Amino acid sequence: MPVQPTLDGTLPTVAELTYAEWVDRIRPTFVEVAKTGRRFTTYEVASEYGLPEPPNPKADWGNAAQRFARERLIEDAGTDRSSRPTSERSRVGVWRGTRAARAGRIA
């Protein structure tokens, strides 16, 4: 989804995005990753694809993953230690694309 420039012609910063706008921006990347069938954490996808940080980084990555799971785009694939440098290697969810996502039936 294209981002509407502000009145002065600049693009809004990530902090100016709402949660819904941010999810709309990152969703296409998660659709593509889900199609691969690989296991991933949200941080790995964000880092690999240069995704913007959400309005509330401590909660919104997990909220987005749960939303994509409710939409049947991704499914729980266990837990692992986070590779995010600021996480102190805490436990995080690991995800993979659902069978429907891998078959391209979820977009």
C-alpha positions as CSV (number, residue, x, y, z in Angstrom):
1,M,0.0,0.0,0.0
2,P,1.5,3.3,-1.0
3,V,2.2,5.9,1.7
4,Q,0.6,9.3,1.2
5,P,3.1,12.1,1.3
6,T,2.6,14.9,3.8
7,L,1.6,18.4,2.6
8,D,5.2,19.5,2.2
9,G,5.8,16.5,-0.1
10,T,7.9,14.4,2.4
11,L,6.9,10.9,3.4
12,P,5.8,10.4,7.0
13,T,8.3,8.9,9.4
14,V,7.6,5.5,11.0
15,A,6.7,7.2,14.3
16,E,3.9,9.0,12.4
17,L,2.4,5.7,11.2
18,T,-0.4,4.2,13.1
19,Y,-0.3,0.5,14.0
20,A,-2.8,-0.3,11.2
21,E,-0.7,1.6,8.6
22,W,2.5,-0.2,9.8
23,V,0.9,-3.6,9.5
24,D,-0.3,-2.8,6.0
25,R,3.2,-1.8,5.1
26,I,4.9,-5.0,6.5
27,R,2.2,-7.6,5.5
28,P,3.4,-8.1,1.9
29,T,6.8,-9.1,3.1
30,F,5.4,-11.6,5.5
31,V,3.2,-13.0,2.7
32,E,6.3,-13.6,0.6
33,V,8.2,-15.2,3.5
34,A,5.3,-17.4,4.4
35,K,5.2,-18.7,0.8
36,T,8.8,-20.1,1.3
37,G,7.8,-22.4,4.1
38,R,11.0,-21.5,6.1
39,R,11.0,-21.1,9.9
40,F,11.5,-17.5,11.0
41,T,11.2,-15.0,13.8
42,T,9.7,-11.5,13.2
43,Y,13.1,-10.0,13.9
44,E,14.8,-12.1,11.3
45,V,12.3,-11.0,8.7
46,A,12.5,-7.3,9.8
47,S,16.2,-7.3,9.7
48,E,16.6,-9.2,6.4
49,Y,14.0,-7.1,4.5
50,G,14.7,-3.7,6.2
51,L,11.2,-3.4,7.6
52,P,10.4,-0.3,9.6
53,E,10.0,-0.3,13.3
54,P,6.4,-0.2,14.6
55,P,4.9,2.6,16.7
56,N,5.4,0.4,19.8
57,P,8.3,-2.0,19.2
58,K,8.0,-3.9,22.5
59,A,4.4,-5.1,21.7
60,D,3.7,-4.5,18.0
61,W,5.9,-7.2,16.4
62,G,4.2,-9.9,18.6
63,N,0.8,-8.4,17.9
64,A,1.5,-8.4,14.1
65,A,2.6,-12.1,14.3
66,Q,-0.5,-13.0,16.2
67,R,-2.7,-11.1,13.7
68,F,-1.0,-12.9,10.8
69,A,-1.6,-16.2,12.6
70,R,-5.3,-15.4,13.1
71,E,-5.5,-14.7,9.4
72,R,-4.0,-18.2,8.7
73,L,-1.0,-16.7,7.0
74,I,1.5,-18.1,9.5
75,E,1.5,-20.7,12.2
76,D,3.4,-21.5,15.3
77,A,6.6,-23.4,14.8
78,G,8.0,-23.4,18.3
79,T,10.3,-21.0,20.1
80,D,13.9,-20.1,20.0
81,R,16.4,-17.6,21.5
82,S,16.1,-14.2,19.9
83,S,18.9,-12.9,17.7
84,R,17.8,-9.3,18.2
85,P,20.9,-7.6,19.8
86,T,18.8,-5.8,22.5
87,S,16.8,-8.9,23.6
88,E,19.4,-10.5,25.8
89,R,18.6,-13.8,24.0
90,S,15.1,-14.0,25.4
91,R,12.6,-16.6,24.1
92,V,10.6,-15.6,21.0
93,G,8.1,-17.3,18.8
94,V,9.2,-19.0,15.6
95,W,6.8,-19.0,12.7
96,R,6.3,-20.6,9.3
97,G,3.8,-20.1,6.5
98,T,0.7,-22.2,6.7
99,R,0.0,-24.8,4.0
100,A,-2.4,-22.4,2.4
101,A,0.2,-19.6,2.4
102,R,2.8,-21.9,0.9
103,A,0.4,-22.8,-1.9
104,G,-0.3,-19.2,-2.6
105,R,-4.0,-19.3,-1.4
106,I,-3.5,-16.6,1.2
107,A,-2.4,-13.1,0.1
